[in-house]
Amino acid sequence: MLDRLDHTLRTGGSRPALLGATRGGRPRVLARCDELASAADGLAAALHHRYGLRAGDTLGVAVRPGPRALTVLLAAHRLGLRAAVLDPAAGPDVLRARLALAPPALVLADAAAQAVAGWARPLARRADLALPPLRTLGPVATLGPRRPGCAPALATAAAPPPAPYDGDGDAVIVFTSGTTTAPRAVVHTRGGLAAGMRGVTALVDPRPGSAVLGGTFFVLAPALAAGATVALPARSARTLQRQIDALRPDETYLTPPQLRSLDRFTGRVWTGSAPASAALLARVRRSGARQAWGVYALTELFPAAAVEAADKAAFTEDGDLLGHPLPGVSTRLGDCGELLLAGPAARDRYLGEPSDPWIRTGDRARIDPGGRIVLAGRLKDMVLRRAENIYPGLYEPALHLPEVELAVLVGVPDPDREGDERLVALVQARPGADPRRLRAALQQPLARMGSARPDALLLADVPLAGRSRKPDRAAAARYCAQQLGTR
C-alpha cells in the first residue's frame, strides 16, 4: 500500500495532496504530490548516507501530524526502518521507560516537539504535553525550521536515496498499556500495516479526485494512495465546522467528541477511537450525512468491525452492536467472555514477548446468530476520556509517595460528555500524614502525567476486596462518582 502511495505521489505532479484550513474554514494547500515525493526522497537519502540508518534500525519520531510526518513514514518505509512514535501526551517518565525497550538510533523532532521538551515546558504542561530532554533518548536531528535551542538541523545528502527495501520486517512501534516498570509496545510489520490499509480501502473505498477529511495514518495513507485529496481536521470546533461547510468532503473520519460539537455534515461519516452510540450516529445522519458508520478498532488491529447507523438503531437487544467483523478478521470468546481477534492486519507481537495470533481485546462480548459482535462491557483496566485510552497501571506508581498508603486511578461517567469518563485519583494517606502537605506533594507527579492528569484528586481510604485485599476498583469508582456528584 505504501509502495502504491509512493507511485501515486510521483505521478500526481502538482495536484494538491494535503489540505489545511484557514481560520474561516477555506481550504489551503499544505503539500502537493510532487513535493511530498521529493521530500521523502531527500529524507531517505539523509537518513541513510548521513546518519547510517539501515533496515531494522529504530527511528524515534517526534513530529506533529502533517506533511513532514508523512514524509518521515515514507522515508522509513523506503529504508526498512521501524518508527517509534514519541507521544508528548504520555508524560516524560512513561515515555522514557517505553523507549528503553527500543532505543532509537536517531530521534527526528520538529521545533515544536523540542520546545515541549525544553524552553516551553511550563506552557506545554497546561496543554498536558511533556517530553523528557530529547538528547537523553539518543541522537537528535531537527526536521523542518530550526529554532534557537534546537538540535542541529537534519543534514542533507547529495547522493540519491538507496533502492527501496524489499521485504517484510518491523514497520512501527506503538506503545500501549503496561506499567512504567514494564511498558508494553505493539509491533506492526510492513505486511500487517499493508493489510490494515487494504482493509480501510475495502471498507471506505476512497475515489480518485474525492475529498477526504481525516488525520489518522490509516485514513490518510489509503486515501492518498487512491488519488484522493486529504484535508487535516482543524482543531477548533468552530473552524472545523466551517472547514466541512467549505470542503463538503465525500468521506469524513472524526472521533465521537469531535462529532458532538458539529451539526452539519456531507457524504459518509466514519467515527471510532471511542464508543459511538446509536443516538450520535442518528444525529449525524439527520445533520446531512449520507451514511454514518461506527468503526471498532484497536491499537493492535485496525479496523476490526463496522456498523452503520440504521443497523445500530434497529438493534434493541442488550449490549452495544459493533457490527460484522471485517473480511479476514476472525473472532472467538475467551475466559469471562473476552473478545479475541485475529487477522492479517493484527499486530505481529508485543516487543520482548512471544508471538500470539490472538489479540486479547479486554472487552467482554458475545457473537449473535448472524455473526455480529455485541459488546457487553470492559474487562481491561482502562479509562476512556475524550477518545483517549488511559491505562492506570502506567501512572499509579508515581502516586506512591512516602506519605501514601495506597493510590488508584479510576474512571467515573462524565455527565457533560456522553460515553466519556472523568479520571479520578483516589489516594489513601498513611496514618498521621498531613492532608494539606500531601496534596501539595502530589502536585509534582500529577503534573508529569501529561494527558493522563486526573480531573480530580480525592483523599480517602481505597476500598479493598478478596482474600488478597487488592484494591476494589469498581467500588472505588462508585465512591468517587458519589463524592464528585455531591460536591
N, C-alpha and C positions, 0 to 999 in steps of 0.2 A: 504493500500500500504506500509506503514512504518512497519507494522507487517510482511508483506511478505519480505521486505528488511531485517528485523532483522533475519528472518528464513534463508534467502539466505546467509547472512554473517556467521551465526552459523554453517551452513552445508558446507561452502565453504573451510574450512581448511586453508591451507597456500597459496591458489590461490591469485595472485595479484588482488587487488580491485581498488586502486587508483595509477595512474602513474604521475610522473612529467617528466621533460626533462632536460638532460644535456645541456651545452652551445652549444654543437654540434647537439642537437636535438634528441639524442638517449634516449629511454625510461629508466626511473629509477623508481623503486618501492617506493612509498611513504607509502603505508599501505596494508597489506594483510587482507583477510576476517576475520580470527580469531582474528587478532589484533584489528580491529575496533569493533567487538562484545565485546571483553574483556574490551576495553577502555570505551565503552558505559556503560557496567555493573558497572565498578568501579566508573564512574562519577555519575551515577544514585544513587548508594549507598551513595556516599559522600554528594550529594545534599540533600538526604532525611534524613540520620542519623546524619550528622554533622551540617547541616545548617537548618534542619527542614522544607524544602520546601515540599509543598503539592499541590495536584491538584488545579488548579486555580490561583496559585501564578505566578507572573511575573518574568521572568529571563532576565536580560539585557545581551546582547551578544556583546562583542567587540573582536572578534576573526577573524583572517584572513581566507579567504576561504581555505579549505584543510581538511585533516583528522580530526583535532581537532574540526573544526566547524561542521563536520558531526556527530561526537560523541556527541557533545552538543545537536544537534537536536534529535538524537536518544534517549538520556537520558531524554530530556524534554518530548518527546512523551511518554516514558515509565511511567513517573510520572504524566502526565496530566498537565504539566506546559504550560504557553504561553510564547513564546520567543519574546522579543522586540529587534530588531537589532539596534545597535548603529552605525550609519553611520558616519565615521570620515570626509566624504566629505561634510557633510551638514553644518558644521560650529558650533562652540560651543554654540552660542546664540540660534540658531534654535533647536539644539539637546536638550538643557536644557528645552526649552519651550515644546518640544514634550514629553519628559519623565515626565513632570509634569502631563500629562494626565494619565500615567500609571506608577507610581513609582515602580521600581523593588525591589523585596525582596532581590536580590543579583545580582551583576554585575560580570560576568565572563569575564576576559580580559587577552589576552596574553601580553607578554613583549613588542611587537611592538606597540600595541594599547596604552599601558601605556606610552611608550616613546613619542608617538604623543601628549599625554595629559600632558607630563612632560618635561624632560630634552631636548628632541629632537624637541620641539615645533617650534623653529625658522627654523630648517631644514624641518620639515613637512609642514610648510606653503608654501614652494617653490613647493611642490607637491600638493597643495590645500587640505591638510589634517589638521584637527584641532578638538580636543576634549576638553571639559571642564575638570578640575580636576575630575577624576572619583570618588574620595571619596565624592564629592558633590552630586553624583547621588544615593548613597546608599552604603551598604557594598560591598567591592570588594575582589575578590579572583583571584590569578594568575593561569591561566591554561597553563601548559607547563613549560619550563625552566624559572626560576625566575632570574631577573637581579637586580643589586643594585637600590634601589629606588622604586621597585615594591611593590605592596600589598603582604600580606602573601600568600604563596603557598596554593593551594587548599588542604584542609585537607582530608586525605583518611579515609575510614571507613572499619573496619574489617568485618562488617556484610554484608550479601548478599543484593543485591538490592531488593526492595519490588516487589510484584507481579505487572505485567503491569496494568496500569489504563485501565479500560474497560468502555468506554462511550464516548460521544461527549463532546464538550466544546471548548473554545478558544484555538487555537494552536499557532498562530503567529500574531504579530502586525507589520505592515509595514507602515511607515509614508509616506505621500504623500503631496498633495497641502494644502492650508490653508494660514494662516499668523502666524507671530511669536506670536501674542497675542491670536490667535485662530487656533492652529495647527490642522491637520486632520490626523487621524490614521485609516488605513484599518485593520479590524479584520477578519481573516480567521479561521474557525473552523476546527477541525480534519476531519470531514466529507467532508468539502469543499476542503481541501487540497488533500484528497484521491481522490476526483472526478477529480481534476485538473491533478493529476498524472496519473489517468486512461485515461484521455483524451490524454495526451502525449504518453502514451503507445500505445493507439489505432492508433494514427497518425504516430508515428515513428516505432513502433514495433521492439524494440531492441531485439537482439537474444542472447542466451547464448553463451559465448565464443567470441563474437564480440568485436571490439574495438570502443569506442565512445569518441570523443573529445569534451569537453564542461565543463563549470564550474558552471553553474547556478543550483540551487537546483532542479528545475523542469526538468532538463536534467539528473542530477547526480543520484537522487533517483530512478526514474523508470528504468534507465539503469542498475544500480547495482542490483535492485530487480529482474531484468530479467536474471541476471547472466552474464552481460557484464562487461568488464573492462573499466574504465573511466580514460581518461588522461586529466589533468587540462591544459588548454592552456597556453603556455609560454607568458610572457608579451612582450618581444621583437619581432617585426615583423620578423626579420631575423631568430631568434631561432624558432619561431612558424612555419615558412615555413620548416625549417629543421625537426621539430617535425612531421609535416604532411608527409614529404617525408619518414621518417624512420618508422612511425607508420602505415601509409596507413589506416586511420580509415574507418570503414564502415559507420559511421554516424558522422557528424561534425556540431556543433552548435556554430556560432560566430556572432558577431554584424556586421552590414554593414561597419563601419570604420575598423574593423579587416580584413574583406574580401578584401577591396580595396587595402590593402598592400600585398596581396598574389597573386600568379599566377599559382599555381599547387594544384589540389585537387584530392581526390579519393572518391568513394562511393556517398552517398547522403549528400547534404549540406543544412542546415537549418539556417535561419537568422531572426532576429527580433530586438526588442527594439528601432528600428528606421526604417524609410521608406526604403524599398529595391526596387529600380527601375527595370524595365524590362531589361534595359541595364546591370545593375550589375548582375542580375540573369543569363542573357545570357552569360556574360563573364565568370562566374563561370562554366557554362556548357561547354563552349569552352575550359576551362582550366583543364578539366579532370573529373569533377563531373558527376556521372550518372544521378542525378537529382539535381535541385536547387529550394528550397522552401522558400517563404516569409511567416512568421507567424505573424499574428496580435494578440497582447496580451496586457493586461493592468495589473497594479498592482492589480486591483480588480477582474480580470478574466484572467486566463492563462490555456490553449490557447483559442482563440475565433474563429479564421478563418485562413485558409491557402490557398496559391495559388502556383502552380508550374510554372516554368519559361516559358514553352511552352504556357500555358493558358494566362499568363501575356503578352507575346509577341504578341499573336493573338488578344488581346483586343485593339481596335482602337477608342473607344468612349472617351468622356471627363471623367476625373477623374482617380483615382488610384484604380485598381482592387485589392481587398483584398481576394477574393475567397468566397467559400461557408462557412457559419457558421458550426462549427464542431458539431457532434452529441450531442444533449442535449442543445445547445445554441439557445436561442430564440432572435429574433430581432424585433424592431419596431422603427418608427421615431417619435421623439417628436417635440417640438416647434423649428422653424427655421431649420427643417430637421436634428436635432441632433440624432445621432445613440444611441439607448438604447439597452442594452443587459441584458439577464438573463440566469440562468442555474445553475445546481448543483454545479459547481466549482466556482460560484461567491462568492464574499466576503459576510460575514454574515451581516455586518453593519459597519458604521463608529463609532469609540469609542465615547460614550456620545451622539449619535444621534439615532433617531428611525430607526428601520429596514425598508428597502425598497428593494423589489426583483429586481427592475430595476436599472441598472448602467447607469449613465449619462456619456458617454464617452468624451464629449467635442469635438467630431468630427462631422462635417456635412457630411451626406452620403445619398445615395439612394440605394434601393434594385432593381436589374434588374429583368426582367421577369423570369430568371432562378433561382432566389433566392440568387444570389451572392451579396456581399456587395461591393459597389463602393464608395470610399472616395472622398468627394468633397471639403474638406477644414477643417480648425480648428476653433472651437468656443471658446475653453478653452484658457485662457490667460497663455500660456506656451511657453517656448523656448526650442528647441531641439538641444543640442550641444554634439557631439561625443557620440551619443546613450544615453545621459542622459537627463531626463526631468528636467527642471529648472522652478520653479514657481515664477514669480517676486514678488507676494504678500508676500512671505516668507521673502524677503530680502530688499524690498524697504523702510520699516520703519526705518531701520538702517541708511539710507542715509539722513534722515531729521534732519540735524544738525541745530543749531541756525541760521546760515547764509544761509540756504537752503530754498527757497520758495516752490519748488516742485521738485520731482525726480521720474523718471520711469526707469525701465529696459525693453528693447525691443530686439527682435532678428532681425537680418538682414542676408540675404543669405551670406554664406561663399563661396567666389569664388574658394577656393582651395579644398573644400570638397563637393561633390555632396550630396544634401539633408541635409546638416548641416547648422547651423546658428552660427553667431557670436553674443555674448551678449554685449550690449552696455548700459552704464549708461548715461542717459541724465539728467543733473542736472541744474535746474534754480536757480540762486543765488538771494538772497534778494537784493533790491536796496542798493547800496553803499558798498556791500561786496567786499573784495579784492580777485580777482580770484586766485592769487598765494597762498594766505593763505588758501583759501577754498580748493584748490586741495590738499594741504598738510594735512588739517584736514580730508579730505575724505579717506586718505590712511588707517587709522586705521579701520573704518568699512568695507572698501573693503577687507582688509587682513583677516577679520573674516568671510568671506563668504564661505570659503572652495572652493569646486569645482564650486561654482556659482560665483566666482570672475569674473567681466566683462573683456572682451578683450579690451575694450576702454572706456574712460571717456570723455564726451563732456559737456562743459558748454554752455548752450543756453536756450532760452525760450522753455518751453514744450507746444506743440500745444494743444488747448482745443476745445471741441465740445459740442453741445447740450445746452439746457437751463440751465442745472446744471453746465455747464462749467467744465466737467470732462476731464481728460487727453485723448486726441485722440491718442491711441496707434498706430493705423495704420499710421497716419500722422507722428508721432514721429519716427516710424521705417523707413518710406520713407526719412525723413530728415537725420537720422543717416546714412542710406545707401549712400545718396548723399554726405554727408560730408566725410565719410570714402573713398568713391570712388574717390574723388578729391584730397586726401592728399597723 
